[in-house]
C-alpha cells in the first residue's frame, strides 16, 4: 500500500475513534470538460457548479451483507470477484494489477494465517463512502487486532480497501472477566462502607 494512502487511511481511523479506514479525497464528479474554442470572444462568466444527484447510501444490512461476501471471497483467496468489485481507486494500491493483489493476499495468508476470532463488525459512513469494517485476530498473532475495511459506494463497488492494525493488543476474555469481578468487589466494598 502506498505511504500516502496508508496515512490517509490512518487519519480516518483517528477521525472515527474506532477501527476504520479512509478514502483519499476523490471528487464525486469529474471536473467539467473544457469548452470548445469559439470564434467570437466572450465575456468570462462563472457557470454554476453542476453536481450529480447524490445516490442513497446502502442500508446497514446491505453493507454488512456485501462486506461479508467480499470478506468470504478474500479469505478463500477467490480474488477475481473481489477484483471485479474494485474501482480504479482501490486497484491503484496494487498498481492496477490483479497478479499483485493475489500476491498480496497470498503473503497475508502465509504470514498471518486464518482469522481466529472476530472482534467486531461495523458500518460507518464518511464523505459519501460507506465502510464495512471487520476487526479480528489471526492464527499467527492471536493477541493483535487487525481491521479489514472495504469502502463501498452506493452500488456496492469498492472505492477503497485496506488492512490496518497490528499495534493494539486484542482483549483477553479471561483478564477482562477478572477485571470486571475486581471492579464489582471494589464497588460493593465502597457501597457497604458508605452505608455504615
N, C-alpha and C positions, 0 to 999 in steps of 0.2 A: 504494500500500500504506500502511495506517495506520502512524504512527510507533511506536505501542506494539507492533504486530505485527512491525514491522521490528526493533525492539530485541530482542524475544523470539527471532526467527529468528537474529539475530546472536549472541545468548547461546548458542544451541545450537551454532552454528559453533565457538565457542570451546570449548565443552564436549567436542565430538568431537575437537578438534585437527586436523580435516580439513575440507574444504568440506562443509558440511551446512546444514540448515535446521531451524527449531524449530517446534513446535506450542505454542500457548498452552495452559496447563493447563486442560483441559476435563475434568470428571469423567466417568469411564467409564459411570456410571449416573446418571440424574437423581435429585434429592433425593426422598425418599419423599413421596407425596401426603399432604395433611393428612387427619386422621381426621374423620368427620362428628361434629358435636356430640352428646353423649349427654345423656339426661335425668337420669342419676344422676352425681353427681360421683365420679370415680375417683382413686385414688392415682396419682401420676405414676410411671411405670415407664420405663425406658430399653430400647427394643427393640434387639435385636442388629442390627448393620448387615447389610443384605442386598445382596449384590453379584451381578451377573450372572456366570455362568460365563465364564471367560476363553476366548476363541476362539484356536485355534492361529494363530500368525503365518504369513504367507505364506512359502513357501520362497524362498531366494535366487533360484533360477531363475525362479520365478513373478513375483517382484518385478521382476527385470530385464526379463522379457517384457512385463509390464504397463507399466513405466516407459517402455520403448522404444516401445510402442504409443501411449501418451499423448504422448510427445515427437514422434513422427511426425505425429500429428494437429495438435499445437500448431505445429510448424514449417510444415506445409502450410496453416495457417490454417483447418483443418477443426475449428472450435471447438465445434460443437454436441455431439459425443460427449464432448469433454473436459468441457464444462459439465455434461453429464448425469452424469458421474462425480464431480463436485464435490459434497461435502456442504455444508450451510449454513455451516459454519465456514470453508470455502475460498471460498465465494461471497461471504461478508461483506466480504472485502477489496475487492470490486468493487461494493459496495453491493447485492449480490444481483441484479445487472443484467447479463445476457448482452451487451447492447449495449456496456456499459462494458468488459467483458472483451475483446470484439472490438476495441474502440478501443485498448485497452492493447496488444494483440498487434500491431495494425497499426502503432502508433507504434514498437514494438520492431523490426519489420521495416524500417521507413523509417530509423530511427536507426542500427541495428547491422548490418543485412543478414543473410545466411545464416551458419549455423555453418560455419567454415572448417577447424577442427581439433578433434577430440575429444581431450581430455587424459586424462580418467578417467571411469569409471562405478563407483559404489559402492552398496552396500546396507548400511544401518545401522539399528539399532533403538534407540528411546528412548521411555520412558513409554508403551508399548503401541502405538506408531506405527512402521511400517517405512518408511524413507526410500529412495527411488530418487534418487540424486544424480548429476548429469551435469555435469562441468566441461569447458568448451570455450572456444575463441576464436571470434570472429566477423569477417566480412569488413571491417567498418569500424573495427576495433580489434584487429588480429591479435596484438598483444602484451599484451592484457588478458584475464585469466581471469574467466569468469562461471560460476556454479554454478546450475543449474536443479534444483529439487527438488520432488518430489511425495511428500508424507507419506500413506501408504496404511494403511487399516485391513485387517483380515483378509479382507474381501470384495473388496479392490482398489479401494475407493472412496477418493476424495481428501479427506483430512481437512484438509490444508494444502498450499498451493502458494506458491512464491516463487522469485525470482531474486536472488541476491546476488553481489557481487564488484565488479569494476571497479577494484580497487585493487592487486592483485598482478600483476606482470609475468609473462607466460607464459614458460616455459622456452625458451631459444633452443637448438635442436638443435645447431647448429654450435658455439656457445660452450660448451655442456655437453660436447661431444666434445673440444674443445681443453683444457678444464679437466681432464678425465679423463686425457688424454695427459700434461699437465704434471705431474699428481699421480703418475702412473706413473713418469715420468722422475725425479722427486724421490725416490720410494721406492726405485727402482733405485740411484740415486746413494748414498743412505744405506746401503743393504744392502751395496753394494760397498765403501764406506768402512769399514763395521763388520768386513768380512772381512779387511781389510789389517792 
